[in-house]
Amino acid sequence: MASLDEKTGIPETIETSLYAELPEKFRRRNTKSEWAQANRRTAQIDSFLEGPCFDESGNLYVVDIPFGRIFRIAPDKSWSLVVEYEGEPNGLALHPDGRLFITDYRNGLLAVKPQTGEIEVILGRRNSERFKGVNDLTFAKDGSLYFTDQGQTGLHDPSGRVFRFQSNGHLDCLIANGPSPNGLVLTPEQDVLFVAMTRDNSVWRVPLLPDGMTGKVGRFASFHGTAGPDGMAVDAAGNLFVAHASLGKIFVLDSEGYEIAHIRSCRGKTTTNLAFGGGHSQSIFITESETGSILTAKWKLPE
C-alpha cells in the first residue's frame, strides 16, 4: 500500500492507465445541452461521465449528466445504454436489492432497474419543495441513504444541504450551510461522514452521534485550484480518496488528513469520481469527464 516517503515527506505518485472510453457512437457531438450551458460555460460537450458504481457481477455503471443517460460497462469493456430519459443523473449507488439509486439534478432521488431501464421516483420533493439540485449519494450499513443537495451554491451562497434518508422514510437535514456540497462517503466505522465542499475547495468532517445528531463539524482538508474536490471513496484502512475536478488527480489522505499519495490522470484534468473494484488487490476506477474516459490504478488494500 502506498505511504508517505519518510525521507522526503513527499506523497507517492501513482500513475493511471486508460481502462475504457465512451465509444464514438454514444458521443453527442455538436449538441447543446441545458446542463452544459449552466455548468460548463455554454461549451458544447459530447458527454460528461460521473458516478462510477459496480454491481456484484463486475459491471461498471456510469452516468452521462447532460444527456440523461446511464451506461453499463461489462467486464469485457463493452458499453451498452441502460436508459436515456429526461433528467440529469449525477451520482449512483447500488441498493442491496439490485436497483441503482440516482441523484438526479433535475428530478431528485430516483432509482433504476438495470435489467429493464425502468425509472422510479424515490424522493422528488421535500415538503412539496423541490431540491436545489441533488448531486451524490452513499448508503450506510443500516440502509440509510446520505445525499448532497448542491444546486448552484458556493461561497457566495453557502446554503447547500446534506440529507440522511432513513429506511423508514424519515428525512433528516444534517447540514444546511454548505458551499457546494458534492461527493460524500462514510468511514469504515460509519461514525463520520466526509463531505466534499467543492467551492470551498475543502472536505468537511461530520461526526455522526449515536442519537442521530451531528457533532462539531470541521474542515478536514483544504485544496486549491479552479474547481475543487468532487467524488470520494474510503478503503478498509480509513484512507480517504478525493477526486479533484480541476487538478487531474486523486488525493489520498490518511485518517489524520495527511497526504500519503497522489493518483495522477493520464488523460485530462477533470477527475470527478472514483470507485473501487477488482478483488483483494483492488483497482481504483476514475471518471475523467473532460475526455469521456475511465482510468484505472492499482491500490492494495490492507489484509
Sequence and secondary structure as in RCSB ss.txt:
>XXXX:A:sequence
MASLDEKTGIPETIETSLYAELPEKFRRRNTKSEWAQANRRTAQIDSFLEGPCFDESGNLYVVDIPFGRIFRIAP
DKSWSLVVEYEGEPNGLALHPDGRLFITDYRNGLLAVKPQTGEIEVILGRRNSERFKGVNDLTFAKDGSLYFTDQ
GQTGLHDPSGRVFRFQSNGHLDCLIANGPSPNGLVLTPEQDVLFVAMTRDNSVWRVPLLPDGMTGKVGRFASFHG
TAGPDGMAVDAAGNLFVAHASLGKIFVLDSEGYEIAHIRSCRGKTTTNLAFGGGHSQSIFITESETGSILTAKWK
LPE
>XXXX:A:secstr
     TTT   EEEE EEEEE  GGG  TT   HHHHHHSTT   S  EEEEEE TTS EEEEEGGGTEEEEE T
T  EEEEEE SS EEEEEE TTS EEEEETTTEEEEEETTTTEEEEEESEETTEE S EEEEEE TTS EEEEE 
TT BTTB  EEEEEE TTS EEEEEEEESSEEEEEE TTSSEEEEEEGGGTEEEEEEB TTS B   EEEEE  S
SS EEEEEE TT  EEEEETTTTEEEEE TTS EEEEEE SS S EEEEEEESSSS EEEEEETTTTEEEEEE  
   
